[in-house]
Amino acid sequence: MLFLGVDSGGTKTAFCLVNADGSVAACTTAASAGALDDVEAIAGILAAGVATVCDKAGVTARDIGQAFFGLPGYGESTRVDPVLDELPRHVLGHGRYSCDNDMVCAWAGSLALADGINVISGTGSMAYGERAGSRARAGGWGELFGDEGSAHWIAVRGLAAFSRMSDGRQARGPLHQLLQRRLGAATELDVLDLVLNQWHADRARVAALCPVVAEAASSGDACAAAILEDAGAELALVADAARQRLGFLSGDVVPVSYSGGVFSVPRVLDAFRRALASGEVGYRLQTPVCPPVVGAALYAAHRAGAPLAPAAVQRLQRQLVA
């Protein structure tokens, strides 16, 4: 049987076709599904991506035994969810699919469907986990409400530090010069003009400044280093909130994994690891088994009642490493 996984995040939509034996038939990427209200744009991205991945595999959508679509913002609007639920039917031409938030893809991939918690930190941040059939999420409230520890949150704090350094309210560190150079700003106030007036504080563009904060920390900027340390601690709090909601017992050792670009910053991952280890609760931090898009395919197989065997999952891992 052929399983399709679709993972749409803040920056891209990934598609992956996986066979029941754990071999990858084809993968492709497209633009992010974007705003929930732009249903036509979402439908177009999904249709083009499914057509491309099927063409690469030499199959048609009718050959897909089960599909899973992880969509950003799904489950956060009772008004929009019914519309999103119907989109894949028109794309696939059949009803062998299910939809949920893209956080499910990240959990399914990072833990290979095992009980535990996955913490996501990309453009935004959140945690999702499962335990004995129960499901829970924490975080994921967006940049206005929080998204603590995310790339956007780190970048905004970096911009705030830049403004203080510019005014003399804070001693200048490498962050000041690195940000101004990265943005190609002739003056400090040109940074303000670029981010607010030209970018209109675009979420993805702002989040893309996160690596500048990481570079500044590596260059010895104490403020930037503190921002990354705080990010790791905030992400651990999100994991702990999910643990409590799932009802893990005090003596349980809870598996925790992670996904998203922010965890590629060593300072954030190290701070996250230390924060998890500092409490009284036992956590077992593990590297992700598979990326989210492959997790979506694994979840599709699970929903079809034909979960991949451990040997098939191991084959998937070997292919991905290769």
C-alpha positions as CSV (number, residue, x, y, z in Angstrom):
1,M,0.0,0.0,0.0
2,L,1.1,3.5,-0.7
3,F,0.9,6.3,1.9
4,L,1.1,10.0,1.3
5,G,2.3,12.4,4.0
6,V,1.8,16.2,3.6
7,D,3.4,18.6,6.1
8,S,2.7,22.3,5.7
9,G,4.5,24.6,8.0
10,G,5.3,28.3,8.1
11,T,7.8,28.3,5.3
12,K,7.0,25.3,3.0
13,T,4.7,22.4,2.3
14,A,6.4,19.0,2.0
15,F,5.0,15.9,0.3
16,C,6.3,12.3,0.7
17,L,5.0,9.0,-0.7
18,V,6.1,6.0,1.3
19,N,5.5,2.3,0.5
20,A,4.4,-0.2,3.2
21,D,7.9,-1.8,3.2
22,G,9.4,1.5,4.3
23,S,10.8,2.6,0.9
24,V,10.4,6.2,-0.2
25,A,8.6,6.4,-3.5
26,A,9.0,10.2,-4.0
27,C,9.2,13.5,-2.2
28,T,8.7,17.1,-3.2
29,T,8.2,20.6,-1.7
30,A,6.0,23.6,-2.4
31,A,5.2,26.9,-0.9
32,S,3.6,27.2,2.6
33,A,-0.2,26.8,2.7
34,G,-0.2,30.3,4.3
35,A,-3.2,32.0,5.8
36,L,-6.2,29.8,6.7
37,D,-8.7,32.1,5.1
38,D,-7.0,31.8,1.6
39,V,-8.6,28.5,0.9
40,E,-8.1,28.8,-2.9
41,A,-4.4,29.3,-2.4
42,I,-4.2,26.3,-0.1
43,A,-6.1,24.1,-2.5
44,G,-3.8,25.1,-5.4
45,I,-0.6,24.3,-3.4
46,L,-2.0,20.9,-2.3
47,A,-3.1,20.0,-5.8
48,A,0.2,21.0,-7.4
49,G,2.2,19.2,-4.8
50,V,0.2,16.0,-4.9
51,A,0.4,16.0,-8.7
52,T,4.2,16.5,-8.7
53,V,4.9,13.8,-6.1
54,C,2.7,11.3,-7.8
55,D,4.3,12.1,-11.2
56,K,7.8,11.5,-9.6
57,A,6.6,8.2,-8.3
58,G,4.9,7.2,-11.5
59,V,1.5,6.8,-9.8
60,T,-1.8,8.6,-9.7
61,A,-3.6,10.0,-6.7
62,R,-6.0,7.0,-7.0
63,D,-3.1,4.7,-6.1
64,I,-2.7,6.3,-2.7
65,G,-4.0,4.0,0.0
66,Q,-4.2,6.6,2.7
67,A,-3.1,10.2,3.0
68,F,-2.5,12.5,6.0
69,F,-2.5,16.3,5.6
70,G,-0.9,18.3,8.4
71,L,-2.0,21.9,7.9
72,P,-0.9,24.9,10.0
73,G,-3.7,26.4,12.1
74,Y,-6.0,23.3,11.7
75,G,-8.0,22.8,14.8
76,E,-7.8,26.5,15.7
77,S,-11.0,27.7,13.9
78,T,-14.3,25.9,14.0
79,R,-15.3,28.1,11.1
80,V,-12.5,27.1,8.8
81,D,-11.8,23.4,9.8
82,P,-14.8,22.0,7.8
83,V,-13.6,23.7,4.7
84,L,-10.0,22.4,5.2
85,D,-11.4,18.9,5.8
86,E,-12.9,18.8,2.3
87,L,-10.0,20.2,0.3
88,P,-8.0,16.9,0.0
89,R,-11.1,15.1,-1.4
90,H,-11.0,17.3,-4.5
91,V,-7.2,17.0,-4.8
92,L,-7.1,13.2,-4.4
93,G,-10.4,12.3,-6.0
94,H,-11.3,10.0,-3.1
95,G,-11.9,10.0,0.7
96,R,-8.9,7.9,1.9
97,Y,-7.3,10.7,3.9
98,S,-7.5,12.7,7.2
99,C,-6.5,16.2,8.2
100,D,-5.0,17.6,11.4
101,N,-2.6,20.3,12.6
102,D,1.0,20.0,11.3
103,M,2.1,19.4,14.9
104,V,0.9,15.8,14.5
105,C,3.4,15.3,11.6
106,A,6.3,16.5,13.8
107,W,5.3,14.2,16.7
108,A,4.7,11.2,14.5
109,G,8.0,11.6,12.8
110,S,10.2,12.5,15.8
111,L,8.9,9.6,18.0
112,A,7.7,7.2,15.2
113,L,4.2,7.3,16.8
114,A,5.5,6.3,20.3
115,D,3.9,7.9,23.4
116,G,5.8,11.0,24.3
117,I,6.1,14.7,23.4
118,N,7.5,16.6,20.5
119,V,8.5,20.3,20.8
120,I,8.4,22.3,17.6
121,S,10.4,25.5,17.2
122,G,10.4,27.0,13.8
123,T,8.8,30.2,12.8
124,G,6.4,29.6,15.7
125,S,6.6,27.2,18.6
126,M,4.4,24.6,20.3
127,A,4.4,21.1,21.8
128,Y,2.2,18.1,21.0
129,G,2.2,14.6,22.5
130,E,0.2,11.5,22.9
131,R,-0.1,9.0,25.8
132,A,-2.3,5.9,25.8
133,G,-4.6,7.4,23.2
134,S,-4.8,10.8,24.8
135,R,-3.7,13.9,22.9
136,A,-2.5,17.3,24.1
137,R,-0.9,20.4,22.8
138,A,0.6,23.4,24.5
139,G,1.8,26.7,23.0
140,G,1.2,27.5,19.4
141,W,-0.7,30.7,20.2
142,G,1.0,32.8,17.5
143,E,3.4,35.7,17.7
144,L,0.9,38.1,19.3
145,F,0.0,35.8,22.2
146,G,3.4,34.1,22.6
147,D,5.3,31.6,20.5
148,E,8.0,31.7,23.1
149,G,11.3,30.2,22.0
150,S,10.5,30.4,18.3
151,A,12.6,31.9,15.6
152,H,10.2,34.9,15.5
153,W,10.3,35.3,19.3
154,I,14.2,35.2,19.2
155,A,14.3,37.7,16.3
156,V,12.0,40.1,18.0
157,R,14.1,40.1,21.2
158,G,17.1,40.6,19.0
159,L,15.6,43.6,17.4
160,A,14.6,45.0,20.8
161,A,18.2,44.6,21.9
162,F,19.4,46.4,18.7
163,S,17.2,49.4,19.6
164,R,18.6,49.6,23.1
165,M,22.1,49.3,21.8
166,S,21.4,52.0,19.2
167,D,20.1,54.4,21.9
168,G,22.8,53.7,24.4
169,R,20.4,52.1,26.9
170,Q,22.6,49.0,26.6
171,A,26.2,48.4,25.8
172,R,26.8,47.6,22.1
173,G,27.8,44.0,21.3
174,P,28.3,42.2,18.0
175,L,24.5,41.9,17.5
176,H,24.3,45.6,16.7
177,Q,26.7,45.5,13.7
178,L,25.6,42.1,12.5
179,L,21.9,43.1,12.3
180,Q,22.5,46.4,10.6
181,R,24.9,44.7,8.1
182,R,22.4,41.8,7.5
183,L,19.6,44.2,6.7
184,G,21.9,46.5,4.6
185,A,20.7,49.5,6.6
186,A,22.7,52.7,6.1
187,T,21.6,54.0,9.5
188,E,20.1,52.5,12.6
189,L,16.6,54.0,11.9
190,D,16.7,52.5,8.5
191,V,16.3,49.1,10.3
192,L,13.0,50.4,11.7
193,D,11.9,51.5,8.3
194,L,12.8,48.2,6.6
195,V,11.1,45.9,9.2
196,L,8.0,48.0,9.8
197,N,7.3,50.0,6.7
198,Q,8.8,47.8,3.9
199,W,8.3,44.3,5.4
200,H,5.2,45.3,7.3
201,A,6.6,43.2,10.2
202,D,6.1,40.1,8.0
203,R,6.2,37.1,10.3
204,A,8.4,34.9,8.2
205,R,10.9,37.7,7.3
206,V,11.3,38.7,10.9
207,A,11.8,35.1,11.9
208,A,14.5,34.8,9.3
209,L,16.6,37.1,11.5
210,C,17.0,34.4,14.1
211,P,20.3,33.2,12.7
212,V,21.8,36.6,13.1
213,V,21.1,36.4,16.9
214,A,22.7,33.0,16.9
215,E,25.8,34.4,15.1
216,A,26.0,37.3,17.5
217,A,26.0,34.8,20.4
218,S,28.8,32.8,18.8
219,S,30.7,36.1,18.4
220,G,30.6,36.8,22.1
221,D,27.4,38.9,22.4
222,A,26.2,38.3,26.0
223,C,22.7,39.6,25.3
224,A,22.2,37.4,22.2
225,A,23.5,34.4,24.2
226,A,21.0,35.2,27.0
227,I,18.1,35.3,24.4
228,L,19.0,31.8,23.2
229,E,19.3,30.5,26.7
230,D,15.9,31.9,27.5
231,A,14.5,30.3,24.3
232,G,15.6,26.9,25.4
233,A,14.1,27.4,28.8
234,E,10.8,28.5,27.4
235,L,10.6,25.5,25.1
236,A,11.1,23.2,28.1
237,L,8.2,24.9,29.8
238,V,6.0,24.2,26.8
239,A,7.1,20.5,27.0
240,D,6.3,20.4,30.7
241,A,2.8,21.9,30.1
242,A,2.1,19.1,27.5
243,R,3.3,16.5,30.0
244,Q,0.9,17.7,32.6
245,R,-2.0,17.8,30.2
246,L,-1.3,14.2,29.1
247,G,-1.4,13.0,32.7
248,F,2.1,11.3,32.8
249,L,2.7,10.1,36.4
250,S,5.4,11.6,38.6
251,G,7.6,8.5,38.3
252,D,7.3,8.3,34.5
253,V,10.3,9.0,32.3
254,V,8.7,10.9,29.4
255,P,10.2,10.6,25.9
256,V,10.8,14.1,24.4
257,S,11.9,14.9,20.9
258,Y,12.1,18.1,18.9
259,S,11.7,19.5,15.4
260,G,12.1,22.8,13.6
261,G,15.0,24.9,12.5
262,V,15.6,26.7,15.9
263,F,16.8,23.4,17.4
264,S,19.7,23.4,14.9
265,V,21.1,26.2,17.0
266,P,23.4,24.4,19.5
267,R,22.9,27.0,22.2
268,V,19.1,26.6,22.1
269,L,19.2,22.8,22.1
270,D,21.7,22.7,25.0
271,A,19.6,25.1,27.0
272,F,16.5,23.0,26.3
273,R,18.3,19.9,27.4
274,R,19.6,21.5,30.6
275,A,16.1,22.9,31.4
276,L,14.5,19.5,31.0
277,A,17.1,17.9,33.3
278,S,16.8,20.6,36.0
279,G,13.4,19.7,37.2
280,E,12.1,16.8,39.3
281,V,10.3,15.2,36.4
282,G,12.2,12.6,34.4
283,Y,12.6,13.3,30.7
284,R,14.4,11.3,28.0
285,L,15.5,13.6,25.2
286,Q,16.0,11.8,21.9
287,T,17.0,12.9,18.4
288,P,14.1,12.7,15.9
289,V,13.5,9.4,14.2
290,C,12.2,10.9,11.0
291,P,11.3,14.4,9.7
292,P,7.7,15.7,10.0
293,V,6.7,14.9,6.4
294,V,7.7,11.3,6.8
295,G,5.9,11.3,10.1
296,A,2.8,12.4,8.2
297,A,3.1,9.3,6.0
298,L,3.6,7.1,9.1
299,Y,0.5,8.6,10.6
300,A,-1.4,7.9,7.3
301,A,-0.4,4.3,7.6
302,H,-1.6,4.3,11.2
303,R,-4.9,5.8,10.3
304,A,-5.3,3.1,7.6
305,G,-4.9,0.4,10.2
306,A,-1.7,-0.7,8.6
307,P,1.1,0.8,10.6
308,L,4.6,0.3,9.3
309,A,6.5,-2.6,10.9
310,P,9.7,-1.6,13.0
311,A,11.9,-3.0,10.2
312,A,10.1,-0.8,7.7
313,V,10.7,2.3,9.9
314,Q,14.3,1.3,10.2
315,R,14.5,1.1,6.4
316,L,13.0,4.6,6.2
317,Q,15.7,5.9,8.6
318,R,18.5,4.4,6.6
319,Q,17.2,5.9,3.4
320,L,16.9,9.3,5.0
321,V,20.4,9.2,6.3
322,A,21.7,8.1,2.9
